[in-house]
Amino acid sequence: MRLLRSFLPIAIFTVASLMYVHQQVELVKLSYTIEKKEKALNVILDRREQLSYNIKNLEAPSRLESALLAKNIDITFPKKGNVVRMARPYVISGRGVSDMRSVGLEKRFNIFGFLDFLTPKAEAHQAEE
Amino acid sequence: MHSGILRKRQFAVFLFFILSLSILVLRLFYIQVIKHGFYKKIADEQHTVSLEIAPKRGIIFDRNMRVLAINLHSDSVFANPRVIKDKRKAAASISRILGIDEDFVYERLSKNKSFVWIKRKVSAEASASLKALKIEGLDTIQESERSYPDKALACHVIGTVDIDNNGLEGLELYYNKYLKGEPGWVVSTQDAKRKLLESYQYEYIPPRDGSDLVLTIDEVIQSIAERELAKAFEKFNAKGASIVVMDPRTGDILALANLPNYDLNNAKNRSQESIRNRAINDFFEPGSVFKIVTASAALEEKAVLLNDKFDCENGEWHIGRRVLHDHTPHGIMTFKEIIEKSSNIGTVKAALRMGQEKMYKYMKLFGFYDKTGIDLPGEVAGINRPIKGWSKVSMYAIPMGQEVTATALQLACAIAVIADNGYRVRPRVVKQVIDPTGKVIKEFPVNVSARAISTDTVLKMRSVLNGVVNSGTGKKAKMEDYEAGGKTGTAQKVLEGRYSQDRFIGSFIGFAPVEKPVLAVVVSVDEPHPVYFGGDVAAPVFRNVVNDTLRYLSSKDQ
């Protein structure tokens, strides 16, 4: 009993010390994990930046022009009358381009509109990852 | 007897251990308690590291938020020479991959230091090859590198940065304080391999990234301008060329280009000739394009009317010992025809009616005595004498653009007066500064000076300059779809104090569309040959640039 009493504080101290050391080891491990993840994230971000830079490079007007000229494609900006501005939104159907109103897509006032939620509708579902 | 000896021996061993333990305890006490501060300092120095976190430099966008300058990461190679064993072999391998002198690398590796740069901002391939060598003591760190996706586009406007991403030229220099940002700091513990331990961060001050610039430059218009300028530059074997495309209503510089130019991504290897932003750094005698000032002044002061007739002396007018020439002999012409045909004699005669005080007044009003105030470094103004310094013959030279100097940008601002209803506007290259969160922190408003000429004179001048394009010296600026106004100029260069007989600057300044101008353009070609007339070398550039730009703008508006 006496022996136990004298060893108990030592045991408690030892366990507490071990727990503290364990905690510190875990912290260091966590640091390495964070660093690893950060590195991976940076690689991805760098790659993304590099790719958007490449896209920008490819989209540069001077590069596009020279690339097209190399293929003997000479393009010019449209003249005044070449661009036709459409006054209202149009839809393209099998019968050609038509005004939204002519194909009945225009939103009309509906007296029973407040019951709209009862009717089934096509809904997009979020894709599972 | 035996037990007594044993006890003594036991006691001796016990005493030995007790003494040893006591020595150890004392030593431990000495280290842990007495020398605590000393050893803690050494340990802290080894484990605690204070690092600067570089901010991201701001992005430069064109007026439509297309990226013109961005930051990419690249590796920089460094070494710890104290760790590298076979320095000669390492130097040979490194120099082969990085393409640098072996002796230079060896000299670096021979230093008694724990950190030396080998080469900063190397290519990804070179970095990968170096890592594959697995040389102990050789490593890379990531740094931010300025990259320009459009390469040489608008190089003189954008400018360059040094190896530490500090602005050196152009907007990179002028707006460095906005673009640069402020570095942050982290104080943390590092392990034996010098890796930072995130969980032991004592202090973290995040960096403040640089703000972004939104320019007035339009990437497409800039590209058109550079394309057409390059065509003329090559075709006429010119020494240099400049173009400024400006919105006269706001002073927005839509395009500004000079030739020769250089690739911003490879600025180290550029020539001295290509560095200069000629449009704002170089001034020259404008020649006949300056007649827009003389004509505007004479009309504004009602010294002449458009239909007033002048005798142009069949191309040769003797004034004392001086003889004034016209390129093509003309007889009697109206003032409108004089400007259209660019008669020196007629212009001088009209200016003499007005007098030198008024000539001087309008030179000032058109901005020939001041810098334009553009937000680019190194702008100069033409050197023009105050009226007190004018000689007796000055009024026979200045009205036709001699004895007066101007930069291409000053000429752009002068033609913009006619294009913008008589007001002189201050040109600007940057519209906004936005912080990394997208909030506008600074806007540069349109800055308009006092009116230089009345609307009546503006309308008259537009009609005169439209005549220059339709039936005068600027026919090559005429477009199919749009009506333009402009003035040609062919100035002899001054070399060693004399007018050169074989070196010229061909220029054209103009605006379009005549009825409601949205573009003011200046084109100048330095030493073109064998053809050197402004109407032949610069007017076609104006036509093509304005034609494509107006088509582009109208398709964009729709």
Interface residues (C-beta under 8 A of the other chain):
Chain A: L27 V28 L30 S31 Y32 I34 E35 E38 N42 D46 E49 Q50 Y53 K56 N57 A60 P61 S62 E65 T76 F77 P78 K79 K80 N82 V83 R85
Chain B: R66 V67 I70 N71 L72 H73 Q142 S147 P149 D150 K151 L153 D191 K195 L196 L197 E198 S199 Y200 E219 V220 S223 I224 E226 R227 D481 D548 R551 Y552 S554 S555 Q558
